[in-house]
Amino acid sequence: MNYCGLKLKSDLFLAPMHEYTNVGFRMLCKKYNAGLCYSEMIHVDSFYRDEEYFLNFPEKEKPVAVQIIGNNLKSIGYTCRVLSEYADVIDINFGCPMEKEAESMCGAVLLNFPKKIEDIVKTAVKSSSVPVSAKIRIAGTVKNTLKIGKLIEKSGASAITIHARKIKDNYAIKPDLRVIKELKNNLTIPVVGNGGIDSYEKYKEMKETKCDAVMIGKASLGNPLIFKDIKENKRALVKIKTQTELLKEYISLDKKYNKHYEFSYTKRHALAFMKGFKGSAQIRNKVSESKNEKELLKVIKHIDI
Ligand SMILES: Cc1cc2nc3c(=O)[nH]c(=O)nc-3n(C[C@H](O)[C@H](O)[C@H](O)COP(=O)(O)O)c2cc1C
């Protein structure tokens, strides 16, 4: 598919996920058919202070979408200028509901301040030499969300992702597909649908909105094969052997390509991988206790496959 000037092999995207979508995990999902992978959100003020730390995008993983969050126009402009050399798409987060972000007027809270959204998108577009997209949630009503969508498009964004839940909705709430359809019917830029996709059937249902691509978050954690399985319309059984192999593959990719390999990420991913099979709860307990990679690998090595 074509998206933001990129030729992608799949219309299934990996969602940006804080503390999860690091280099190794993005590369693993890409290997198993994710068309485009989004980085964890990068706060523009932190980037402004220490850009070297965040510039961690190996050539081998391209194309990559890098997500930013913030509201300081100077930091946004600076971050977009620098990131343009590394990212293929720069995505702006207007969907994060976390209190910490809301208190500093970043993320989903901005859906209540359309003028600020306009300023942020315009600044990002002006400062970037790559396409800029925005990720939003339902802004109260479908009608109001469409208003925001139109504003984002008019401000120069090349695409929009809609997480079809409201700000206060938790992940158990069924996404409202009407909002995706409404955006798709009324905007000319590509629309990416997001929320609750964990099977071929749900992917198909979301695609009925005519959205250009479907973004997967939680269901990919511990299951990077989901991108391949959905495309092939199969539901693979969770097997210990596959899970341990995938985890080892993640570790090897992250160690090879991540400039700042961190064990805390490996442990978090290991806890996600070690789920869904007999005895997984005990394994997770042991993984939780591991203090370094050596200890963690010892736990995996002793799993009775
Ligand atoms: C652990 C976690 C971290 C997340 N971090 C981000 C983030 O950094 N930026 C963002 O736009 N959304 C973030 N999200 C939201 C996801 O991108 C996605 O919109 C949401 O999980 C809904 O998709 P899903 O139902 O397929 O999980 C996060 C979600 C989870 C579960």
The ligand as an SDF file (V2000), in Angstrom:
LIG
                    3D

 31 33  0  0  0  0  0  0  0  0999 V2000
    1.4700    0.1100   27.1540 C   0  0  0  0  0  0  0  0  0  0  0  0
    0.8830    1.1130   26.2040 C   0  0  0  0  0  0  0  0  0  0  0  0
    1.6010    2.2480   25.8650 C   0  0  0  0  0  0  0  0  0  0  0  0
    1.0590    3.1850   24.9740 C   0  0  0  0  0  0  0  0  0  0  0  0
    1.8040    4.2770   24.6150 N   0  0  0  0  0  0  0  0  0  0  0  0
    1.3480    5.1140   23.6330 C   0  0  0  0  0  0  0  0  0  0  0  0
    2.1740    6.1500   23.0870 C   0  0  0  0  0  0  0  0  0  0  0  0
    3.3470    6.3180   23.4500 O   0  0  0  0  0  0  0  0  0  0  0  0
    1.6170    6.9480   22.1250 N   0  0  0  0  0  0  0  0  0  0  0  0
    0.3300    6.7730   21.6560 C   0  0  0  0  0  0  0  0  0  0  0  0
   -0.1210    7.5130   20.7760 O   0  0  0  0  0  0  0  0  0  0  0  0
   -0.4590    5.7830   22.1520 N   0  0  0  0  0  0  0  0  0  0  0  0
    0.0330    4.9530   23.0860 C   0  0  0  0  0  0  0  0  0  0  0  0
   -0.7270    3.9040   23.5070 N   0  0  0  0  0  0  0  0  0  0  0  0
   -2.0390    3.6660   22.8620 C   0  0  0  0  0  0  0  0  0  0  0  0
   -1.8670    2.7280   21.6450 C   0  0  0  0  0  0  0  0  0  0  0  0
   -1.0490    3.3180   20.6570 O   0  0  0  0  0  0  0  0  0  0  0  0
   -3.2300    2.3860   21.0150 C   0  0  0  0  0  0  0  0  0  0  0  0
   -3.8270    3.5670   20.5520 O   0  0  0  0  0  0  0  0  0  0  0  0
   -4.1480    1.7270   22.0330 C   0  0  0  0  0  0  0  0  0  0  0  0
   -3.4720    0.7180   22.7500 O   0  0  0  0  0  0  0  0  0  0  0  0
   -5.3850    1.1520   21.3390 C   0  0  0  0  0  0  0  0  0  0  0  0
   -5.0410    0.1320   20.4460 O   0  0  0  0  0  0  0  0  0  0  0  0
   -5.2300   -1.4080   20.8620 P   0  0  0  0  0  0  0  0  0  0  0  0
   -6.6530   -1.5580   21.3370 O   0  0  0  0  0  0  0  0  0  0  0  0
   -4.9200   -2.1840   19.6190 O   0  0  0  0  0  0  0  0  0  0  0  0
   -4.2680   -1.6770   21.9910 O   0  0  0  0  0  0  0  0  0  0  0  0
   -0.2280    2.9850   24.4180 C   0  0  0  0  0  0  0  0  0  0  0  0
   -0.9380    1.8350   24.7770 C   0  0  0  0  0  0  0  0  0  0  0  0
   -0.3930    0.8980   25.6400 C   0  0  0  0  0  0  0  0  0  0  0  0
   -1.1990   -0.3360   25.9830 C   0  0  0  0  0  0  0  0  0  0  0  0
  1  2  1  0
  2  3  1  0
  2 30  2  0
  3  4  2  0
  4  5  1  0
  4 28  1  0
  5  6  2  0
  6  7  1  0
  6 13  1  0
  7  8  2  0
  7  9  1  0
  9 10  1  0
 10 11  2  0
 10 12  1  0
 12 13  2  0
 13 14  1  0
 14 15  1  0
 14 28  1  0
 15 16  1  0
 16 17  1  0
 16 18  1  0
 18 19  1  0
 18 20  1  0
 20 21  1  0
 20 22  1  0
 22 23  1  0
 23 24  1  0
 24 25  2  0
 24 26  1  0
 24 27  1  0
 28 29  2  0
 29 30  1  0
 30 31  1  0
M  END
$$$$
